[in-house]
Amino acid sequence: MRKPLTVNVDEHVLEALERAAANDGVQQDELVHEALRRYLGLRGLAVLDDIARKQAERGVQLDEGEAMALAVSEVRAARAERRRARGA
């Protein structure tokens, strides 16, 4: 069950949220919800750990920037797949 939440954010953060939601084709509240879940460790870290483990098994070593780029790519692919599944 979701409950409403009102927060005050810097105007630049709000602009970035608006752009990110538009670029990803999701609602702003969905993006905020996902960001909070990740920040709170409810998901995301396991995905990054899994990616790192699989890469290490293949002998691939990524620096932090490369790992983040890979994670962002995976998140975008998952979101695109979700949008396709919803018929958007």
C-alpha positions as CSV (number, residue, x, y, z in Angstrom):
1,M,0.0,0.0,0.0
2,R,1.4,3.4,-1.0
3,K,0.8,6.5,1.1
4,P,1.2,10.1,0.0
5,L,4.4,12.0,0.9
6,T,5.2,15.7,0.5
7,V,8.8,16.7,0.4
8,N,10.6,20.0,-0.4
9,V,13.5,19.7,-2.8
10,D,15.9,22.1,-4.3
11,E,14.6,23.4,-7.7
12,H,17.7,21.9,-9.5
13,V,16.9,18.5,-8.0
14,L,13.3,18.8,-9.1
15,E,14.4,19.7,-12.6
16,A,16.7,16.7,-12.7
17,L,13.9,14.5,-11.5
18,E,11.6,15.8,-14.2
19,R,14.2,15.2,-16.9
20,A,15.1,11.7,-15.7
21,A,11.5,10.6,-15.5
22,A,10.8,12.0,-18.9
23,N,13.9,10.3,-20.4
24,D,13.0,7.0,-18.8
25,G,9.3,7.2,-19.6
26,V,8.2,6.8,-16.0
27,Q,6.2,8.9,-13.5
28,Q,8.2,11.0,-11.1
29,D,6.7,9.2,-8.1
30,E,7.9,5.9,-9.5
31,L,11.4,7.3,-10.0
32,V,11.5,8.7,-6.4
33,H,10.1,5.4,-5.0
34,E,12.8,3.4,-6.9
35,A,15.5,5.8,-5.7
36,L,14.4,5.5,-2.1
37,R,14.2,1.8,-2.3
38,R,17.8,1.6,-3.6
39,Y,19.1,4.1,-1.1
40,L,17.5,2.2,1.7
41,G,19.1,-1.0,0.5
42,L,15.9,-2.8,-0.3
43,R,17.2,-3.6,-3.7
44,G,19.9,-2.6,-6.1
45,L,22.9,-3.5,-4.1
46,A,22.3,-7.2,-4.7
47,V,22.1,-6.5,-8.4
48,L,25.4,-4.7,-8.4
49,D,27.0,-7.4,-6.3
50,D,25.7,-10.0,-8.8
51,I,27.1,-8.1,-11.7
52,A,30.5,-7.7,-10.1
53,R,30.6,-11.4,-9.2
54,K,29.7,-12.5,-12.7
55,Q,32.2,-10.1,-14.2
56,A,34.9,-11.4,-11.8
57,E,34.1,-15.0,-12.8
58,R,34.8,-14.0,-16.4
59,G,38.1,-12.4,-15.4
60,V,36.7,-8.9,-16.0
61,Q,37.7,-6.2,-13.5
62,L,35.9,-2.9,-13.6
63,D,36.8,0.3,-11.9
64,E,34.1,2.1,-9.9
65,G,33.1,4.3,-12.9
66,E,32.9,1.4,-15.3
67,A,30.8,-0.6,-12.8
68,M,28.4,2.3,-12.3
69,A,28.1,2.8,-16.1
70,L,27.3,-0.9,-16.4
71,A,24.7,-0.8,-13.6
72,V,23.0,2.3,-15.2
73,S,22.9,0.5,-18.5
74,E,21.3,-2.5,-16.8
75,V,18.7,-0.4,-15.0
76,R,17.8,1.4,-18.2
77,A,17.4,-1.9,-20.0
78,A,15.2,-3.3,-17.2
79,R,13.0,-0.1,-17.3
80,A,12.7,-0.3,-21.1
81,E,11.7,-4.0,-20.8
82,R,9.1,-3.0,-18.1
83,R,7.7,-0.3,-20.4
84,R,7.4,-2.7,-23.3
85,A,5.7,-5.2,-21.1
86,R,3.1,-2.6,-20.0
87,G,2.6,-1.7,-23.7
88,A,3.8,1.9,-23.3
